[in-house]
Amino acid sequence: MKPVGEKFDYAGSILYCIGLLTILLALTIGDPTSVRNIAILVGGLAFFIAVIFIELRQKHPTLDLTLFKIRMFCRQQYRQFSERAYFQLRAVFKISYLQLILGYSALKTGVLLIPMEIVILVLSPISGRLADKYGSRVLCSIGLALNASALIWFSTLTAKSSYGSVLISLLLFGFGMALFASPNAAAIMGSIPAEKRGIASGIRMTLVATGSVISVPFSLLLMTFGNAL
């Protein structure tokens, strides 16, 4: 049934943005372990709790939390959020490694990351077709396994490692990302009723953006703690 007369959920959307902004401020400004930053972080979490209560009361919520009762939708959203956060973490660590450890320029670093993007560009449409034919579960699992392998391989690199060693990690991650992204999106959209797919798509992209923006300051926070230890 086509939605008619639905109103935009300003309260939920604004509170979600404020909560996310507050958490980002807590992770990026000054000492993240200070009383001030911890208080800001708690405030951001409080906004998210308020969002939950508001969205459960809204007739047409921006974040329809009832969709998370669908097991496949909930599981694939969690996988997507984790994958997106890891994607951004991978970018920060690899760029830092190439520039700060191997001493490459910003331009050379960008060029050397292109092979991974080519793999994703070429294989993503193929994995989408395979997901339509054989289902998404196996492809998503293989993709996540390849991403984990890329992370493990990357953790073994040293200051004496060559770009060839880095390239192996890039290609593994490219294959993993290509096998995961399209089947995951198909699984999310296929797990819910047709009339809810618009709001589900909005939730999916919201979590993608949230995972992306939170992962970078969180990775810098981990690096700060690592240097302090």
C-alpha positions, 0 to 999 in steps of 0.5 A: 500500500502506498504511504499517504499523509505521512509527516516528517519526523523532525523530533527524532531526526534532530535529536539523532543528529545532536546526539551524534554530533555530541559524541563526535565532539567528545571523541575529538576535542581535547583530552577524551579521558577528561571529566569534560569530555566524558560528560559530553559523551554521556550527554550524547548517549542520553540524546540517543536514549531519548531518540529511542523513546521518541521514535517508539511513540511516533506514528511515522518515525524516521528510525522505525525501530520495530523493523529491528524485530526482523532477525535478518534485517537486524543482523545484516544492519549490524554487519553493515555498521561494523563493516563500514566502521572497519572500512574507515578504520582501514583507510586511516591506518593504511594511509597513516602507514604509507605516509608516516611509516613508509614515507610516501607522499599524499599523492603517491599514497592515493595512487597506490590505493587505487587497485583496491578501489578497482577491485571493488568497482569491478566485482561489486556488480558481479557479487550483486548478481550472484546474490540474486541467484544464490542468496547473500549469506555465503557471499557476506560471510566470505566477504567478512572473512576476507576482510578479517584476513586483510586486517590480520595481514596488515597487522604483520607489516613493519617499517621494512615491508614493501608496497607489495606486502601492502598490496596483498592487504589492499586486494584482500580487502577489495575482494571482501568489500565487493563480496559483502556490500551488494549482497548485504544491501540485497539481504536488508531490503529483501527481508522486509515488507515492500511498503517499508523498504523506503524507511529501511533504506533510510535506516541503512544509509543512516547507519552507514553514515554513522559508522563512517563518521564515528570510526575515524575519531574512535581510531584516533582515540585508540592511537592516542591511548596506544601512544600514551601506553 
